[in-house]
Amino acid sequence: MYFAVNPWPKGTTEGLLSSLQALREQAQAPLYSYILLDASFDQSLPIAFSWRRYVECTLYDDTRLAGLKAVAPHLLRMPDESEKQLAWLNELASSCSGKPMLSLLCSAVPAQALIAHFRPYLLARTEDSLEWPVRWADTRVLPILIDSLTPAERTHFMAPIHAWSCLDRSGEILEWSGDGLPNPAPPDFDCWPLDDARFSHLVAEAEADAIIGALHDTHPDLFDELESAMAHAIVKNSLPLANLYGLESAGSRQHFAMLALMLDEKFAEHPAMQAVLNKSRKGGDYAVEIAALPAEFWQQTERKN
């Protein structure tokens, strides 16, 4: 599968561990260091001989999601000895093979207390009373989820955490800080309440990855010459334009994103494409209009790598 994330740059693990070491030097109380691993990307990894002895628990233990334990987010205890951590983390990152499944947590509480704290956030309840699993361990969506918390929710969610780090799509380290409280108060809900506006935003943010996955299955060559994070940015940036011109069907949106990957970045400004888009906005058949584009359009909008 293709995840539209760049490989970890050289020195990433050193950067993650230097932040952890700085926290340890400043700490006035015990710190607990964990890797949060999303097993939905590789169910075999947490049970592999090299890693299973480090697994403390999963976030789904003793919850309604316990039946999904094999694909659950797993908490792995990092080695206590700082001199062993670099080789250990390098090997684990290599085992993840570029999948967006690894983040680093520095907590004021041990694993069992941490998963108990996270439990109310593992399912989101929307205004129609439906409940949805929340993928906190997928580093593609983790930044979007944290941004979707209200200020009060975020303060509570991060309360026992000193720092939570992961890599963004381009390979830059992201870090969120909490208060590092040893006894965080429980929330006033047992299931994260998600209003329609925030739920719609999360669905919209997930669309680019869904389109990329579908396109890579059928046209993997589209991604051969593009940096992974750039491919995601191109597809994501094409979607507001699709909205503007009334491209609502999944097929037309996917095709428009494919054109964005194939063609020059200003292809939509070409007069022939503008004619297609304006006709589509007025109810025209997008597929029919695309098929009628002249050869000159394709020649003049060819992507120059």
KOLTIVO-743511 format. One line per field, with one value per residue: residue number from 1; z, y, x of N, C-alpha, C, O in turn; residue in three letters. Coordinates in steps of 0.05 Angstrom, whole numbers, always signed. Layout:
REM KOLTIVO-743511
n	NUM:...
n.up	Z:...
n.north	Y:...
n.east	X:...
ca.up	Z:...
ca.north	Y:...
ca.east	X:...
c.up	Z:...
c.north	Y:...
c.east	X:...
o.up	Z:...
o.north	Y:...
o.east	X:...
res	ALA:...
REM end
This chain:
REM KOLTIVO-743511
n	1:2:3:4:5:6:7:8:9:10:11:12:13:14:15:16:17:18:19:20:21:22:23:24:25:26:27:28:29:30:31:32:33:34:35:36:37:38:39:40:41:42:43:44:45:46:47:48:49:50:51:52:53:54:55:56:57:58:59:60:61:62:63:64:65:66:67:68:69:70:71:72:73:74:75:76:77:78:79:80:81:82:83:84:85:86:87:88:89:90:91:92:93:94:95:96:97:98:99:100:101:102:103:104:105:106:107:108:109:110:111:112:113:114:115:116:117:118:119:120:121:122:123:124:125:126:127:128:129:130:131:132:133:134:135:136:137:138:139:140:141:142:143:144:145:146:147:148:149:150:151:152:153:154:155:156:157:158:159:160:161:162:163:164:165:166:167:168:169:170:171:172:173:174:175:176:177:178:179:180:181:182:183:184:185:186:187:188:189:190:191:192:193:194:195:196:197:198:199:200:201:202:203:204:205:206:207:208:209:210:211:212:213:214:215:216:217:218:219:220:221:222:223:224:225:226:227:228:229:230:231:232:233:234:235:236:237:238:239:240:241:242:243:244:245:246:247:248:249:250:251:252:253:254:255:256:257:258:259:260:261:262:263:264:265:266:267:268:269:270:271:272:273:274:275:276:277:278:279:280:281:282:283:284:285:286:287:288:289:290:291:292:293:294:295:296:297:298:299:300:301:302:303:304:305
n.up	+0:-9:+26:+23:+52:+69:+72:+135:+151:+154:+219:+247:+290:+328:+338:+360:+407:+433:+450:+486:+524:+543:+570:+610:+639:+661:+693:+753:+774:+764:+695:+641:+584:+520:+459:+414:+375:+314:+301:+259:+211:+208:+231:+249:+272:+329:+354:+340:+354:+368:+389:+422:+476:+495:+493:+529:+534:+498:+470:+467:+504:+550:+533:+492:+443:+445:+416:+370:+379:+352:+313:+341:+371:+400:+461:+470:+514:+522:+523:+586:+592:+568:+532:+501:+474:+424:+384:+390:+376:+324:+299:+307:+278:+227:+221:+215:+164:+136:+143:+169:+228:+279:+339:+392:+461:+521:+586:+648:+676:+686:+639:+644:+671:+634:+589:+611:+618:+565:+547:+543:+495:+453:+422:+381:+388:+345:+328:+310:+342:+327:+334:+327:+315:+335:+306:+336:+334:+282:+246:+204:+212:+265:+277:+257:+287:+339:+331:+325:+374:+425:+462:+518:+517:+495:+533:+575:+550:+539:+590:+625:+597:+581:+533:+465:+406:+335:+265:+212:+146:+112:+138:+180:+250:+294:+354:+412:+473:+540:+608:+641:+686:+745:+766:+732:+724:+713:+650:+633:+602:+569:+518:+464:+448:+386:+345:+287:+252:+264:+254:+200:+181:+193:+160:+110:+111:+108:+56:+15:+25:+16:-38:-60:-46:-77:-129:-131:-131:-182:-218:-208:-230:-231:-186:-188:-199:-162:-99:-39:+1:-28:-68:-38:-22:-71:-87:-44:-49:-96:-85:-60:-106:-138:-107:-115:-168:-169:-172:-151:-149:-130:-170:-207:-175:-161:-212:-226:-187:-205:-253:-233:-211:-257:-292:-309:-255:-263:-294:-290:-301:-355:-415:-442:-402:-365:-391:-389:-334:-320:-349:-322:-272:-283:-290:-330:-361:-332:-348:-402:-421:-409:-443:-490:-493:-529:-566:-561:-510:-475:-491:-479:-425:-402:-350:-328:-304
n.north	-24:+47:+105:+159:+188:+215:+183:+172:+223:+225:+223:+229:+195:+207:+261:+256:+228:+263:+304:+274:+262:+313:+325:+286:+305:+351:+334:+326:+284:+213:+191:+161:+127:+114:+79:+90:+47:+33:-21:-35:-26:-65:-124:-164:-143:-124:-173:-199:-231:-196:-152:-163:-170:-119:-98:-66:-61:-55:-1:-16:-54:-84:-55:-37:-45:-87:-134:-122:-125:-144:-106:-61:+2:-4:+0:+6:-6:+34:+19:+27:+43:+96:+91:+48:+61:+88:+51:+13:+43:+57:+7:-8:+32:+20:-30:-14:+3:+51:+61:+100:+95:+101:+135:+175:+176:+212:+203:+221:+182:+110:+55:+28:+66:+106:+86:+81:+134:+151:+124:+146:+174:+139:+125:+164:+201:+221:+273:+246:+202:+159:+119:+122:+91:+121:+139:+147:+131:+131:+167:+201:+223:+239:+294:+324:+305:+321:+376:+381:+376:+410:+469:+457:+401:+387:+403:+369:+318:+316:+319:+280:+275:+291:+301:+289:+260:+258:+244:+289:+288:+304:+291:+321:+334:+333:+360:+356:+386:+371:+377:+341:+314:+275:+254:+259:+289:+255:+257:+290:+256:+193:+180:+209:+270:+291:+344:+360:+395:+389:+334:+332:+361:+326:+283:+307:+319:+269:+253:+261:+222:+176:+181:+180:+128:+97:+114:+98:+44:+34:+66:+66:+88:+143:+164:+157:+196:+234:+264:+235:+265:+310:+291:+281:+333:+357:+329:+340:+396:+400:+389:+431:+462:+427:+426:+479:+480:+446:+390:+333:+277:+215:+192:+234:+270:+240:+233:+285:+297:+261:+285:+330:+308:+289:+332:+399:+447:+490:+472:+475:+526:+532:+552:+513:+475:+506:+516:+464:+458:+500:+486:+438:+458:+481:+438:+403:+343:+317:+276:+269:+320:+322:+282:+307:+344:+380:+358:+395:+416:+376:+373:+424:+428:+391:+360:+385:+354
n.east	+17:+5:+23:+32:+71:+134:+199:+233:+278:+350:+378:+331:+313:+351:+337:+286:+298:+332:+298:+269:+308:+320:+273:+275:+319:+298:+257:+219:+196:+181:+187:+153:+166:+141:+127:+76:+42:+12:-22:-55:-31:+7:-2:+31:+76:+75:+74:+119:+182:+223:+197:+153:+161:+165:+115:+66:+11:-52:-90:-141:-153:-197:-242:-299:-278:-244:-245:-219:-166:-120:-109:-103:-81:-18:+19:+86:+138:+195:+266:+298:+350:+387:+429:+416:+371:+374:+393:+352:+305:+318:+318:+264:+237:+256:+232:+180:+178:+168:+114:+60:+58:+79:+91:+118:+111:+116:+102:+70:+47:+41:+32:-20:-51:-49:-76:-126:-138:-141:-185:-240:-235:-229:-271:-313:-373:-422:-470:-515:-517:-485:-427:-356:-294:-232:-172:-120:-67:-49:-5:-15:-64:-64:-45:-88:-131:-116:-118:-172:-195:-231:-209:-214:-221:-172:-135:-150:-143:-88:-68:-39:+8:+74:+101:+86:+106:+114:+125:+111:+81:+122:+167:+184:+193:+139:+112:+73:+54:+36:+9:+33:+10:+5:-41:-91:-156:-219:-257:-321:-350:-362:-350:-322:-351:-372:-385:-426:-399:-344:-339:-351:-308:-265:-277:-272:-218:-197:-206:-167:-128:-158:-170:-118:-102:-138:-123:-70:-75:-95:-66:-7:+39:+32:+55:+108:+147:+141:+152:+129:+100:+90:+57:+11:-1:-13:-60:-94:-98:-125:-178:-210:-218:-246:-293:-309:-325:-367:-359:-380:-388:-356:-325:-315:-286:-242:-220:-208:-169:-130:-116:-92:-46:-22:-14:+9:+15:-19:-60:-116:-128:-125:-157:-189:-197:-222:-270:-292:-299:-333:-379:-390:-403:-451:-483:-468:-442:-387:-351:-362:-348:-293:-274:-279:-239:-189:-130:-90:-95:-76:-23:-4:-9:+23:+59:+121:+175
ca.up	+0:-11:+48:+18:+73:+62:+90:+157:+144:+171:+244:+260:+316:+347:+345:+378:+433:+446:+464:+509:+544:+555:+589:+633:+655:+675:+708:+782:+781:+744:+668:+628:+555:+505:+431:+407:+349:+302:+290:+235:+188:+208:+255:+258:+285:+358:+365:+331:+376:+375:+401:+439:+505:+502:+492:+556:+531:+476:+479:+465:+526:+569:+522:+471:+419:+452:+394:+349:+392:+333:+298:+360:+379:+421:+476:+474:+533:+511:+541:+606:+589:+546:+512:+485:+461:+396:+367:+392:+361:+295:+290:+306:+255:+203:+219:+206:+134:+124:+148:+188:+250:+303:+352:+418:+484:+547:+604:+677:+688:+673:+616:+651:+677:+609:+571:+624:+613:+537:+540:+533:+469:+433:+405:+379:+384:+330:+336:+304:+362:+317:+347:+307:+327:+329:+301:+348:+329:+254:+247:+183:+222:+292:+280:+251:+310:+361:+325:+326:+402:+436:+481:+543:+512:+490:+559:+589:+535:+542:+618:+637:+578:+580:+505:+445:+382:+312:+241:+192:+120:+99:+153:+202:+276:+307:+383:+428:+501:+560:+634:+655:+713:+754:+773:+716:+730:+691:+636:+639:+581:+565:+490:+455:+433:+362:+332:+258:+239:+267:+241:+171:+175:+194:+136:+88:+113:+101:+28:-2:+28:+3:-67:-66:-44:-101:-153:-131:-138:-211:-234:-190:-243:-225:-162:-191:-201:-142:-70:-28:+14:-49:-81:-20:-23:-97:-87:-24:-59:-118:-76:-58:-133:-145:-94:-128:-194:-166:-177:-126:-149:-123:-194:-219:-157:-164:-238:-225:-172:-222:-272:-217:-208:-283:-309:-297:-232:-271:-315:-287:-312:-384:-425:-448:-377:-353:-404:-378:-306:-319:-358:-301:-250:-292:-293:-352:-355:-330:-363:-430:-428:-409:-467:-514:-492:-553:-562:-553:-481:-463:-498:-467:-395:-394:-327:-332:-280
ca.north	+0:+73:+121:+187:+200:+214:+167:+187:+234:+217:+238:+232:+182:+224:+284:+247:+220:+287:+317:+257:+265:+340:+322:+271:+321:+371:+321:+325:+259:+192:+193:+136:+131:+93:+82:+83:+33:+27:-48:-38:-25:-89:-139:-182:-129:-125:-200:-209:-238:-173:-130:-171:-167:-91:-90:-64:-65:-41:+19:-28:-73:-80:-36:-49:-50:-108:-154:-112:-123:-149:-82:-38:+16:-18:+15:-8:+7:+38:+11:+47:+53:+115:+83:+27:+71:+96:+27:+1:+59:+55:-19:-8:+49:+4:-51:-2:+4:+76:+64:+122:+79:+103:+160:+173:+188:+214:+206:+222:+159:+85:+47:+22:+91:+122:+76:+87:+162:+154:+107:+161:+186:+119:+126:+190:+199:+244:+283:+226:+181:+138:+119:+117:+89:+144:+128:+165:+121:+136:+193:+218:+237:+249:+323:+334:+298:+339:+403:+380:+377:+437:+475:+442:+373:+383:+405:+344:+295:+317:+324:+264:+273:+313:+307:+269:+268:+241:+258:+296:+274:+312:+281:+339:+325:+349:+354:+369:+386:+371:+386:+320:+311:+247:+246:+275:+284:+242:+276:+288:+240:+166:+176:+236:+282:+305:+357:+356:+411:+376:+308:+337:+369:+302:+267:+322:+317:+241:+248:+260:+196:+156:+183:+171:+99:+87:+120:+82:+16:+31:+81:+71:+104:+171:+172:+149:+219:+254:+260:+226:+287:+328:+279:+286:+362:+362:+318:+356:+423:+399:+384:+456:+470:+409:+437:+505:+475:+427:+362:+321:+248:+205:+187:+259:+281:+224:+238:+312:+295:+248:+305:+347:+294:+284:+355:+423:+457:+510:+460:+482:+553:+531:+558:+489:+463:+525:+510:+439:+462:+518:+470:+420:+473:+487:+413:+387:+317:+321:+256:+275:+344:+315:+266:+324:+362:+378:+348:+418:+419:+356:+381:+450:+425:+368:+366:+385:+346
ca.east	+0:+19:+13:+37:+88:+162:+216:+246:+304:+373:+379:+305:+312:+368:+322:+265:+310:+344:+276:+262:+329:+317:+251:+285:+337:+283:+235:+221:+182:+186:+176:+148:+170:+128:+120:+48:+46:-14:-19:-72:-13:+24:-10:+51:+99:+76:+77:+145:+199:+239:+182:+131:+168:+163:+87:+54:-18:-64:-110:-168:-157:-220:-262:-317:-262:-225:-245:-201:-139:-98:-104:-105:-56:-3:+39:+111:+156:+222:+287:+304:+378:+388:+449:+404:+347:+378:+393:+325:+286:+325:+309:+235:+230:+262:+212:+155:+180:+157:+86:+55:+46:+96:+95:+132:+97:+129:+79:+74:+33:+48:+15:-48:-65:-50:-97:-151:-143:-148:-209:-263:-229:-224:-295:-326:-402:-432:-496:-536:-513:-468:-400:-335:-267:-215:-146:-100:-40:-42:+7:-25:-88:-60:-45:-115:-148:-109:-129:-201:-204:-236:-188:-218:-215:-144:-122:-154:-132:-59:-61:-17:+29:+94:+105:+77:+120:+112:+134:+91:+84:+147:+190:+190:+183:+118:+110:+52:+61:+15:+17:+47:-2:+5:-69:-110:-184:-234:-274:-349:-363:-349:-346:-315:-373:-362:-407:-427:-379:-318:-339:-349:-280:-248:-283:-260:-189:-189:-212:-143:-115:-175:-166:-91:-102:-152:-107:-46:-83:-100:-46:+16:+59:+28:+70:+137:+166:+133:+157:+103:+85:+82:+33:-12:-8:-26:-87:-110:-102:-144:-205:-226:-225:-268:-317:-317:-337:-389:-352:-390:-386:-330:-310:-305:-266:-218:-208:-196:-144:-111:-106:-74:-21:-10:-10:+21:+0:-39:-77:-144:-131:-125:-184:-204:-206:-242:-296:-302:-307:-356:-402:-397:-416:-478:-498:-458:-430:-358:-336:-365:-333:-265:-268:-279:-216:-172:-103:-73:-97:-58:+4:+3:-10:+40:+76:+150:+188
c.up	+0:+9:+45:+41:+64:+81:+112:+148:+163:+196:+258:+288:+337:+356:+364:+406:+447:+461:+489:+531:+558:+576:+614:+651:+671:+695:+738:+792:+759:+717:+657:+598:+539:+475:+427:+378:+338:+287:+265:+210:+186:+233:+266:+275:+315:+370:+355:+355:+386:+392:+422:+468:+514:+502:+521:+554:+504:+486:+479:+488:+544:+559:+502:+446:+423:+430:+371:+359:+372:+317:+315:+361:+403:+435:+481:+493:+521:+531:+561:+602:+564:+524:+494:+467:+431:+378:+366:+374:+331:+284:+287:+282:+229:+199:+210:+176:+122:+129:+170:+214:+277:+313:+380:+439:+508:+567:+633:+691:+673:+653:+623:+657:+652:+592:+584:+619:+584:+530:+530:+505:+447:+413:+404:+374:+369:+338:+329:+321:+351:+331:+327:+322:+318:+328:+310:+341:+300:+252:+224:+194:+251:+294:+275:+275:+334:+356:+327:+355:+409:+456:+508:+539:+509:+516:+575:+576:+539:+571:+629:+620:+580:+550:+488:+418:+360:+288:+224:+166:+107:+114:+175:+228:+286:+337:+396:+458:+518:+587:+650:+683:+721:+761:+758:+724:+707:+676:+643:+617:+580:+536:+478:+438:+410:+347:+301:+244:+241:+254:+211:+163:+175:+169:+112:+88:+105:+71:+11:+0:+15:-27:-75:-65:-68:-126:-154:-138:-168:-228:-217:-203:-239:-203:-165:-189:-179:-114:-57:-15:-6:-63:-64:-22:-49:-97:-67:-35:-83:-109:-71:-86:-144:-132:-108:-153:-193:-174:-151:-126:-142:-148:-206:-201:-159:-191:-238:-209:-189:-242:-257:-214:-235:-296:-294:-275:-239:-293:-314:-297:-342:-394:-431:-422:-362:-365:-393:-350:-304:-329:-336:-278:-257:-297:-316:-342:-356:-348:-393:-438:-428:-434:-492:-513:-517:-546:-552:-522:-467:-468:-482:-436:-385:-371:-335:-306:-278
c.north	+25:+92:+151:+201:+196:+195:+185:+197:+224:+235:+241:+220:+197:+248:+278:+242:+244:+302:+301:+261:+292:+339:+307:+288:+342:+360:+321:+299:+238:+198:+165:+141:+108:+100:+73:+72:+25:+0:-53:-38:-51:-105:-157:-169:-131:-153:-214:-212:-213:-152:-138:-167:-138:-81:-90:-71:-53:-21:+7:-48:-65:-57:-51:-55:-73:-130:-147:-110:-126:-124:-57:-22:+2:+2:-3:+8:+10:+28:+33:+59:+71:+106:+61:+37:+77:+71:+14:+16:+58:+28:-20:+9:+34:-18:-40:+4:+28:+79:+85:+111:+82:+131:+155:+189:+189:+221:+208:+198:+133:+77:+43:+48:+108:+112:+81:+117:+166:+142:+124:+173:+165:+116:+154:+186:+225:+251:+264:+201:+157:+141:+109:+113:+112:+133:+146:+156:+124:+164:+211:+235:+248:+279:+335:+328:+316:+367:+404:+380:+406:+443:+460:+413:+368:+384:+380:+320:+293:+319:+306:+262:+297:+321:+283:+278:+248:+257:+265:+283:+281:+302:+299:+329:+345:+341:+370:+365:+385:+379:+366:+316:+281:+236:+263:+269:+270:+263:+273:+273:+213:+160:+204:+248:+299:+317:+354:+371:+398:+349:+312:+346:+345:+285:+281:+319:+289:+236:+245:+233:+174:+157:+173:+140:+86:+91:+103:+53:+13:+45:+87:+88:+134:+182:+167:+173:+240:+246:+254:+248:+307:+317:+283:+315:+369:+353:+335:+384:+423:+398:+410:+466:+453:+418:+462:+500:+453:+399:+346:+290:+239:+201:+213:+272:+266:+230:+266:+312:+281:+267:+324:+334:+291:+310:+378:+434:+477:+499:+469:+511:+554:+536:+534:+476:+480:+521:+485:+444:+480:+503:+450:+434:+479:+461:+396:+361:+319:+302:+261:+299:+338:+300:+283:+344:+359:+369:+371:+422:+401:+363:+405:+448:+402:+377:+364:+378:+356
c.east	+17:+7:+18:+51:+117:+177:+227:+273:+326:+373:+353:+303:+328:+352:+300:+276:+323:+322:+269:+283:+327:+294:+260:+303:+322:+262:+241:+207:+188:+173:+173:+148:+159:+128:+91:+49:+18:-12:-37:-55:+3:+17:+11:+73:+98:+80:+103:+164:+214:+224:+161:+137:+166:+134:+76:+24:-27:-84:-138:-173:-180:-239:-279:-302:-242:-223:-227:-172:-117:-90:-104:-79:-43:+17:+63:+128:+184:+242:+293:+331:+380:+408:+438:+381:+351:+377:+365:+305:+292:+315:+279:+225:+234:+241:+185:+155:+166:+127:+81:+43:+61:+97:+107:+117:+115:+108:+87:+61:+41:+26:-14:-64:-68:-73:-125:-158:-153:-175:-233:-259:-226:-248:-305:-356:-411:-460:-519:-534:-497:-440:-379:-309:-249:-186:-123:-71:-31:-31:-1:-48:-84:-60:-73:-134:-142:-120:-159:-212:-210:-213:-190:-212:-186:-128:-125:-140:-102:-50:-39:+8:+48:+98:+97:+89:+114:+124:+110:+97:+111:+171:+199:+178:+162:+118:+88:+58:+35:+26:+32:+37:-3:-22:-89:-139:-198:-251:-304:-364:-348:-344:-343:-338:-363:-385:-405:-405:-351:-317:-336:-321:-261:-252:-270:-230:-179:-192:-187:-130:-132:-172:-139:-90:-115:-135:-82:-52:-85:-79:-21:+38:+56:+46:+100:+155:+160:+142:+129:+87:+75:+57:+8:-21:-22:-55:-104:-117:-122:-173:-222:-235:-247:-294:-327:-332:-358:-384:-358:-387:-358:-313:-299:-284:-240:-204:-195:-170:-123:-99:-86:-46:-6:+0:+3:+3:-21:-58:-106:-149:-132:-153:-201:-214:-226:-269:-308:-314:-332:-381:-410:-411:-445:-494:-489:-445:-400:-343:-338:-348:-303:-257:-266:-256:-198:-144:-84:-73:-77:-29:+13:+3:+7:+58:+106:+164:+217
o.up	+8:+9:+62:+49:+53:+104:+110:+139:+186:+194:+279:+307:+360:+379:+383:+426:+472:+483:+510:+555:+582:+597:+636:+676:+692:+711:+747:+816:+738:+716:+662:+587:+544:+467:+437:+359:+352:+265:+253:+189:+164:+255:+289:+290:+327:+393:+362:+374:+410:+407:+438:+484:+538:+511:+534:+572:+490:+509:+491:+490:+552:+576:+497:+428:+406:+427:+354:+348:+374:+309:+305:+353:+423:+421:+494:+490:+510:+555:+553:+607:+542:+501:+472:+448:+415:+358:+346:+359:+314:+261:+268:+268:+211:+177:+198:+165:+101:+119:+189:+221:+295:+298:+390:+435:+516:+566:+641:+715:+649:+651:+609:+650:+649:+581:+570:+615:+579:+509:+510:+492:+424:+391:+425:+357:+380:+354:+341:+316:+365:+337:+313:+338:+295:+346:+294:+343:+294:+255:+225:+186:+260:+312:+288:+282:+347:+375:+330:+359:+400:+465:+518:+556:+519:+521:+587:+590:+543:+576:+641:+627:+580:+544:+496:+409:+364:+291:+222:+163:+93:+104:+188:+228:+287:+343:+391:+466:+511:+589:+671:+702:+704:+762:+770:+730:+684:+687:+658:+614:+588:+529:+482:+417:+414:+337:+291:+224:+221:+242:+197:+142:+157:+158:+95:+67:+96:+61:-6:-20:+3:-40:-95:-83:-79:-143:-175:-149:-179:-251:-212:-189:-242:-202:-146:-178:-179:-106:-64:-20:-3:-70:-75:-23:-49:-105:-74:-32:-89:-124:-78:-89:-158:-145:-112:-159:-214:-181:-133:-104:-149:-148:-215:-212:-159:-192:-249:-217:-187:-248:-269:-214:-236:-310:-270:-275:-224:-308:-335:-302:-354:-383:-425:-421:-350:-351:-388:-344:-287:-318:-332:-266:-239:-309:-321:-319:-377:-362:-407:-459:-445:-446:-511:-532:-525:-523:-537:-511:-450:-451:-472:-423:-362:-372:-347:-288:-259
o.north	+25:+96:+167:+223:+175:+191:+209:+182:+215:+259:+254:+232:+199:+256:+293:+249:+244:+312:+313:+262:+294:+351:+315:+285:+351:+374:+317:+294:+245:+209:+148:+158:+85:+123:+52:+87:+11:-2:-74:-48:-58:-100:-164:-182:-138:-155:-237:-197:-209:-137:-122:-162:-133:-59:-110:-84:-41:-24:+19:-59:-41:-43:-75:-70:-78:-143:-164:-95:-113:-121:-34:-32:-2:+18:-23:+32:-10:+28:+57:+83:+62:+111:+56:+24:+72:+72:+4:+4:+57:+28:-31:+0:+36:-23:-55:+9:+26:+99:+87:+117:+67:+150:+133:+212:+169:+243:+199:+195:+135:+89:+53:+50:+122:+128:+86:+123:+182:+148:+116:+182:+172:+106:+168:+169:+247:+237:+267:+181:+136:+163:+89:+130:+120:+120:+159:+172:+119:+184:+235:+258:+264:+290:+355:+345:+326:+380:+425:+383:+425:+425:+450:+400:+349:+369:+370:+304:+271:+320:+317:+249:+320:+345:+260:+300:+224:+280:+250:+268:+264:+304:+294:+318:+369:+318:+394:+344:+398:+388:+372:+313:+265:+212:+279:+246:+273:+283:+254:+277:+211:+139:+221:+237:+318:+303:+345:+361:+397:+342:+298:+338:+343:+274:+267:+316:+285:+215:+227:+221:+156:+136:+159:+128:+67:+73:+93:+40:-8:+36:+110:+101:+149:+205:+172:+170:+261:+222:+266:+250:+318:+332:+290:+321:+384:+368:+342:+393:+444:+405:+410:+477:+462:+417:+465:+515:+442:+384:+347:+279:+253:+207:+213:+283:+278:+231:+269:+326:+288:+267:+332:+348:+291:+309:+376:+431:+482:+514:+472:+518:+575:+525:+534:+466:+471:+522:+484:+435:+474:+508:+446:+423:+482:+462:+375:+358:+323:+310:+258:+299:+349:+305:+276:+361:+336:+371:+366:+430:+410:+359:+406:+465:+395:+398:+345:+395:+351
o.east	+41:-18:+10:+44:+124:+169:+230:+290:+320:+370:+351:+294:+321:+353:+295:+264:+324:+327:+263:+276:+332:+297:+253:+301:+331:+252:+263:+208:+198:+151:+190:+133:+166:+129:+83:+56:+3:-1:-35:-63:+12:+29:+11:+88:+118:+87:+109:+162:+217:+236:+153:+118:+166:+129:+75:+14:-11:-94:-156:-195:-182:-251:-276:-312:-225:-203:-221:-156:-96:-67:-104:-58:-56:+29:+61:+133:+195:+237:+294:+335:+375:+403:+449:+373:+333:+363:+356:+290:+274:+305:+268:+207:+218:+233:+169:+133:+153:+116:+98:+20:+55:+103:+105:+112:+127:+96:+108:+65:+48:+5:-32:-87:-88:-88:-144:-182:-170:-187:-245:-279:-220:-244:-306:-363:-408:-473:-541:-547:-496:-432:-384:-301:-250:-177:-110:-53:-8:-46:+6:-52:-101:-73:-81:-150:-160:-130:-171:-236:-197:-199:-170:-199:-175:-110:-106:-127:-91:-26:-20:+27:+39:+98:+100:+84:+111:+132:+91:+117:+122:+194:+219:+157:+166:+122:+86:+67:+15:+49:+44:+53:-11:-27:-103:-146:-190:-258:-310:-388:-325:-334:-360:-345:-349:-403:-384:-393:-337:-296:-322:-311:-244:-233:-258:-218:-157:-183:-186:-122:-121:-170:-136:-77:-105:-134:-74:-35:-79:-75:-15:+53:+75:+52:+115:+177:+173:+138:+109:+63:+54:+39:-13:-44:-41:-73:-127:-139:-134:-191:-245:-257:-265:-315:-351:-351:-367:-402:-342:-383:-339:-289:-276:-265:-219:-180:-173:-151:-99:-75:-66:-26:+18:+21:+9:-21:-40:-70:-119:-172:-138:-172:-225:-237:-244:-289:-332:-336:-349:-403:-434:-430:-462:-516:-501:-439:-388:-324:-319:-336:-288:-236:-254:-253:-193:-135:-65:-53:-61:-12:+36:+15:+5:+70:+114:+165:+231
res	MET:TYR:PHE:ALA:VAL:ASN:PRO:TRP:PRO:LYS:GLY:THR:THR:GLU:GLY:LEU:LEU:SER:SER:LEU:GLN:ALA:LEU:ARG:GLU:GLN:ALA:GLN:ALA:PRO:LEU:TYR:SER:TYR:ILE:LEU:LEU:ASP:ALA:SER:PHE:ASP:GLN:SER:LEU:PRO:ILE:ALA:PHE:SER:TRP:ARG:ARG:TYR:VAL:GLU:CYS:THR:LEU:TYR:ASP:ASP:THR:ARG:LEU:ALA:GLY:LEU:LYS:ALA:VAL:ALA:PRO:HIS:LEU:LEU:ARG:MET:PRO:ASP:GLU:SER:GLU:LYS:GLN:LEU:ALA:TRP:LEU:ASN:GLU:LEU:ALA:SER:SER:CYS:SER:GLY:LYS:PRO:MET:LEU:SER:LEU:LEU:CYS:SER:ALA:VAL:PRO:ALA:GLN:ALA:LEU:ILE:ALA:HIS:PHE:ARG:PRO:TYR:LEU:LEU:ALA:ARG:THR:GLU:ASP:SER:LEU:GLU:TRP:PRO:VAL:ARG:TRP:ALA:ASP:THR:ARG:VAL:LEU:PRO:ILE:LEU:ILE:ASP:SER:LEU:THR:PRO:ALA:GLU:ARG:THR:HIS:PHE:MET:ALA:PRO:ILE:HIS:ALA:TRP:SER:CYS:LEU:ASP:ARG:SER:GLY:GLU:ILE:LEU:GLU:TRP:SER:GLY:ASP:GLY:LEU:PRO:ASN:PRO:ALA:PRO:PRO:ASP:PHE:ASP:CYS:TRP:PRO:LEU:ASP:ASP:ALA:ARG:PHE:SER:HIS:LEU:VAL:ALA:GLU:ALA:GLU:ALA:ASP:ALA:ILE:ILE:GLY:ALA:LEU:HIS:ASP:THR:HIS:PRO:ASP:LEU:PHE:ASP:GLU:LEU:GLU:SER:ALA:MET:ALA:HIS:ALA:ILE:VAL:LYS:ASN:SER:LEU:PRO:LEU:ALA:ASN:LEU:TYR:GLY:LEU:GLU:SER:ALA:GLY:SER:ARG:GLN:HIS:PHE:ALA:MET:LEU:ALA:LEU:MET:LEU:ASP:GLU:LYS:PHE:ALA:GLU:HIS:PRO:ALA:MET:GLN:ALA:VAL:LEU:ASN:LYS:SER:ARG:LYS:GLY:GLY:ASP:TYR:ALA:VAL:GLU:ILE:ALA:ALA:LEU:PRO:ALA:GLU:PHE:TRP:GLN:GLN:THR:GLU:ARG:LYS:ASN
REM end
